[in-house]
Amino acid sequence: MRKIFYILTFVFSTSLYAQASIETDQLYLKYEAEYLDNSDRAKYGRAYEESASDFQMKFGADQKRIKAFNESKDKERWLQRNYSKLSFESAQQAVDLYNSMLTSKQNLDAANDRLKVLYEELKTKYDHALIWQTLQNRIKQQQ
């Protein structure tokens, strides 16, 4: 019984020590700040959803045109030639909306990639469970 108590004490104190060291690690602090800064990802996510929705609404339910657009190699040129068959007011509007959708998707991907790179670096130093537990504990403390 005494050995079990010592083992449990050792495991508990080790996890507390590990969590204390991760909380002061500069890499972890960058990861936490990036994780908590959801404003960029949320902003880019909303912009992408809105532009993608607007773009898709211009096609309506015309599956033939959607398929033709998806299969085209030069999408901007396809839009310039076929905008009048869709609900776009002009070729420029079609191209602008398409480019807006691409730009917002790239911004969203870049924000997610920054977080992923930090997390992958952090995983080389700490266990996934410890990273997640520490993050959740610190979020609770801030609320």
N, C-alpha and C positions, 0 to 999 in steps of 0.2 A: 504494500500500500504506500509506503514511504517513497519507494522508487517511482511509482506512478505520479505522485505529487511532485517530485523533483523534475520528472520528464515534462509534465504539464507546465510547470513554472519556467523551465528552460525554453520550451516552445513559445510560450506567451511572451516572455521577455525578449526573445529573439525577434519575434514579429513586431514588437513595439520598437525595438532598436532599428529594425529595417525601415519601418515606416517613418521614424524620426529622421533617418538619413535621406530618405527619398524626398521628404518635405523641404529640405534645404538644398537639394540638388538643382543647379541652375537649369539643366535640361528639363527636369520635371516642371519647374516653374514656368518655363517657356511653353511647355505642352499644356499646362493648366490654363495659362493665359489665352492660348490659341483656342482651347476647348471652350472656355467661357465666353470668348468673343464670337458668339454665334451671330452677331449682327451682320458680319460680312456674308457668311454662308446663307443666312436667312434672306438677306437683301438680294443676293445673287440667285438664290433658289426661287424667290417670288418673281423676280424679273424674268427668269427662264420660263417658269410656269405660265406667266401672263403672255409672253411673246409666243411661246409654243402653242398655247391655246388660241390666241388670235390668228396665228398662222394657219393652224389646222381648221379653224372655223371658216376661213376663206375658201377652203377646198370643199366644205360641206360634206355630203355623204358620197361624193363621186369617187368610188374606189378605183375606177379605171385611171383617173388623173393622179390620184395619190400614188398608185403603183408606178405610173409613168415617171412621175417626179422622183420617186425613190430610186428608180433604176437609171435615171439620167446621170451622166458623168459630170456635166457642167450645169449645176442646178440654177445658177444665176441666169445663164443663157436660156434655160428651159422656162424660167419664170418670165423673162422678158418676152419670150415668144407666145406664151400661153396665159398671161395674166388676164386677158379679156374673157377667157373661157371660165374664169374663176370669179370670185367676188372682190378682187382687188380693183382699186380705182385707177391705178396706173402701174406701169412696169417698175417705176422707181419705188413705189410703195411696196410692191411685192419683194423687190430685192432688199430694200431697207429693213423690212420686217424679218426677212430670212437672216440677214446679217446681224440684226439685233438678237435674234434667237441664238445664233452661233456664238456671239460675243458673251452673252450672259451665261451660256453653258460653259464656255472656256473659263470665265471668272469663277463660276461655281466649282469647276473641277480643280482649278488652281488653289482655291481656299481649302478644299478637301485634301488635296495633295500635301499642302503644308502641314496639316494636322497629322496625316498619315506618316510623313517622313519623321516628324518628331516622335510619334508613337513607336515606330519601328526602331529608332535609335534608343529610345527609352527601354524597349523590350530587351535590348542586348544587355542592359544593366540590371533590370528588375523583372520580377515575375508579373505576368498579366494581372493576376488576382490582386497583387499588392498595388499595382498602378491604379486599378479600378477602385479598390477599397479606399485608397488614399484620396483619390479624386472625389469620391462620394462623401467621405468624411469632411473634407475641406469645403465642399459645396454646402453641406449641412451647417457647418460652423459659420459660413458667411451669411446664411439666411436668418 
